[in-house]
Amino acid sequence: MTLGGYLLKLMGSRILIALLVLVGVLQILDLLDVTNEILDRNLGAGGVGYYALLRLPRLIEQAAPLAVLAGALFAFGKLAGDSAVTAMRSTGVSAYRLTMMAIPAALVLTLLQLAIGMQIAPRTDTILSDWWQASSLKDPSKVIDPVTFRVGDEIVVAVPRDPDGRSLEKVTIYRRDQAGRLVQRTSAPAAVFENERWRLVEPRFETLGAASVTEGQARSMDWTQSLRPSDVRTLAQGQTSVTPAEASRALAGGLSVRPRTFYDTQLQRAWAAPLSCLVMLLLAAPAALANFRGGGATLIIQCMAAGLLYLVFDGAFTALGENGAVPPILAAWAAPAMFAALGVTVLLYLEG
């Protein structure tokens, strides 16, 4: 076996083991919250397994960066502890080449995380949401609160009572001009989704002029094509996760419940988040040069601390971007760029 093959096998196995452990822990914690409710719905052990299967992609996505950090530290620590790195460096194999040979293991998880975030998880989330809604215990006396959302420039308040998401009740639409000023309020007892668009039932209009209010009404009126029944179901269930496709639609005038900066940041994060796996590998790479006879364990702890600090900075920048405090592109890419540069700088310094 070649040196590259051995290192790739060592790195891949350690990352895989770390991923399985982390996903297992997250899965257990997740099931502790919902198992009783699943059993109350008479779904049995099969329902628990089905829920766990549908949640698996999101858990892998969450655990991937930490799995690379832990797996790389174990792998590099083993090489350093066995003096294998010293032997390799004596034959001309530098720490840079060692890191490059390990990158494919992290790159596989990067591509997997990207595929999960873009394609797999959005589909499993939809299946899980529909299954969860279909198995919910029906309570006719339950009071359903109105929800507020935006469709384009319109602000809408409505009650999503229909489980299929094809109708709304007590609809009030506030229409604004380009400057954001209210120009019309439309009220309707219901809105129904027919022929791929929404229709307001018996709407009443109040149009604001410069010094007067004009009222009107109609038997029915076409409303919008930007809102989908799946959007209404999402609103009714109070889901907080946003897929890249949903963020793109929100920016194009579809359903939105948060500021525009939130969706801009989510789009940038969809591409930046998978790079966390490569960043974690770069932060763990200096552990290969640890000298256990001279306090090398401290270097490994520092590498682990740098990886955890990266997660903190990444989350903080993301929160700032979602709230409009920093530009979305900076919010998504600043932490990966900073900590990747930090990992490379430390490696250059230790390699001398």
Order of alpha helices (4+ residues) and beta strands (2+ residues): alpha-alpha-alpha-alpha-alpha-beta-beta-beta-beta-beta-beta-beta-beta-alpha-alpha-beta-alpha-alpha-alpha-alpha
